[in-house]
Amino acid sequence: MPLDMTDEEIVRRALSDKEAFAHLIERYEAKLLRYLERLGVLVREDREDILQNAFVKAYRNLNSFDPTLAFSSWLYRIAHNEAMSFFRAKRARPQVILSEEGEALITELRDDVADASAVAELRLSREELGKAFAKLEPRYRDVLTLRFFEERSYAEMSDILEVPVGTVSTLLYRAKRALREALPELTFSS
């Protein structure tokens, strides 16, 4: 199968050829495993189980996929819903691991600080940021994860979270505010 085929073209082919779906699995497996880890599914076997369930659901529901939407957003939504079901079943609160990609979030928080007169640098350890992130409501963690770690557009986030784009904007604003409030002491240097 040509590598330059779009997801939607592969989906059309997968409707009549089961083997074509394997290309979508190859394309998204690593990305979705990383996303599930960022959502707080820390055990690799659990992430793999959730992802397998998500791919099975996606395959079974290919006929209901709306080709006017991005396939990636549709697949992320399925994986997201599977992760939330996992947490409900385990009655567990997600643990959060932040990696180097958190720099974009730190930059955004720094840029939102009112004292822009000094060139301030937010100094936070990954551990401090992770603890503050874990204190957030799940909907705030989800929107921050999608925006700053998965680099999703507002439209994609809207599809994944199944909320209007305006709501995504509001959630993102509130999530950043809640994260700033959850941070212990902000240390700035000039």
N, C-alpha and C positions, 0 to 999 in steps of 0.2 A: 504494500500500500504506500503510495507516495507520501513523503514526510510533509509536503506543503499543503496537504488537504486540511481544510478547516474542521473543527469539531463537528459542526453541523453536517458537513458532507460525510464524515465518518458515521455519524448517527444515522443518516439516511441509508447508507450502505449496511449498517448493522441491523437495520430493520429486516433485511432479507438474508444477511450473511452473519451468523453468530461470531465468526472469527474476527470480523471487523471491530467488534467491541473490545477485543484485546488491545487494540491500538490506543483506545481511550484510557484503558487501565494503565498501560505503560506511560502515557502522557501525564496522568494525574496522580499516580500512586505516591510518589515521593512528596509532591506538593501537599497532598491531603494528609499524609502521615505527619508532616511537619505542622500543618494547621491543627490537627487533633492534639498534638503535643502542646502547642501554644494555648489551646483551649483548656488544658489541664489534665489530659489523659496521659499520665506519666509512664505507665507500664506498656512496653512495646507490644506485648501480646494483646493487651486490651485495644490498643490503637489498631492493630492488624485486624482484630475481630470486628471492630466498629467499621473499619474501612471495607472489609469483605461484605458486611451487611449493607453498607451504602452502595457498593457496586452492584450487588444482587438486586437491590430495590431499583437502582437506576436502570439496569437491564430490563427488569420486569415491566418497568413503566416507560420505556422508550417511546411507546406509541402516544403517551400523554405529554411528551416533551413538546413545548411550544417553540418552534424554530425561530420565532421573532425575538426570543430571549437568548442570552448567551448560555451555551451549554455549561461552561465552567461555573457560572453562578448557580445554575440548577443543580449541578453535582455538589457544589459546596453546601448548598442548602440541605441536601439530603444527608451529607456527612455531618453537618452541624446538628440536624435534628436527631440523628443516630447518637451523637455524643451526648446531647441533652437527655435522651432516653436512658443512656448508660448511667449518667449521673443520678437520675431519678431512681433507677433500679437499685443502684448501689447506695442510695441515700448519701452520696458523697459530695463534698464541695471540691470543685476543681482546684488543683495545685497549679501554680503559675510558674513557668520558667521563661525568663526573658533572656534573649541573646543579644548579640551585637546590633541587631536590627533595631533594638530599642533606642538607638541614637536619634532616629527621626522623631520618636515620641518625646525624648528629652529636649530636643531642639524646639519642638512645637510648644512644650511647656515653658521653656525659657523665653520664647518669643511672645508668649501670652502674659509674661510678668509685666506689671504696670511700670516698674522703674526701668525704662528703656534708656534713661539718660547715661547710665554707665554701661559699658560693654560687659554685661554680666554673663558668667558661665555657671550653669547649674552643675554642681558636683554631687552626684549621687552614685552610690555603688549599685551594682545590678541587684544585689540582695535587698537593699532598701527599696528600690523601685519595685522589685518583685513582691515584697511584703505589702506595699501600698496598693499594688495592682490586685493582689488577692483579696483585699478588703472591699473592693468595688462590687456593686451589684452585678450579677451575670450579664445583664444586657449592656452594661457599660464596658465590661471586659470584652465582650463579643465585638462591639463596635470598634473599640481601640485596636483589638487584635486584627480585625479585617482591614482597617485603614492603615495602621502603621507597621504591621508585620507581614500581612499578606498583600499590602499595597493595592487594595481594591478601590475602585471608583465608587462614588456615591450611588450610582445606578446599580452597580453590581451588589453593593451592600444592601440596597433596597430589595433586590431580588432574593439574596441569600437569607436576610432576616425577615422577609415578607412584611415590610413596612414601607410606607411612602418615602420618597426621597427627602421631603421636608422633615419627616420624623428622624431620618438618619442624621441630618444636619443638627437637629435639636439634641439627639442622643449623644452625638459626638461632642458637642459643646458642653453638655452636662457631664459627660464622662471625663473630659479633660479637667473640668472644674473640680469634680469629685476626687480625681487622682491628685491634683495639687493639694486639696484639703487633707488627703490621706497621707501625704508625705510628711515624715517627721519634721525635721528642720531643713529648710532650704538653705544651702550654703552658696553664697555668691562670692565671686572674686572679681576685682576690676583690673 
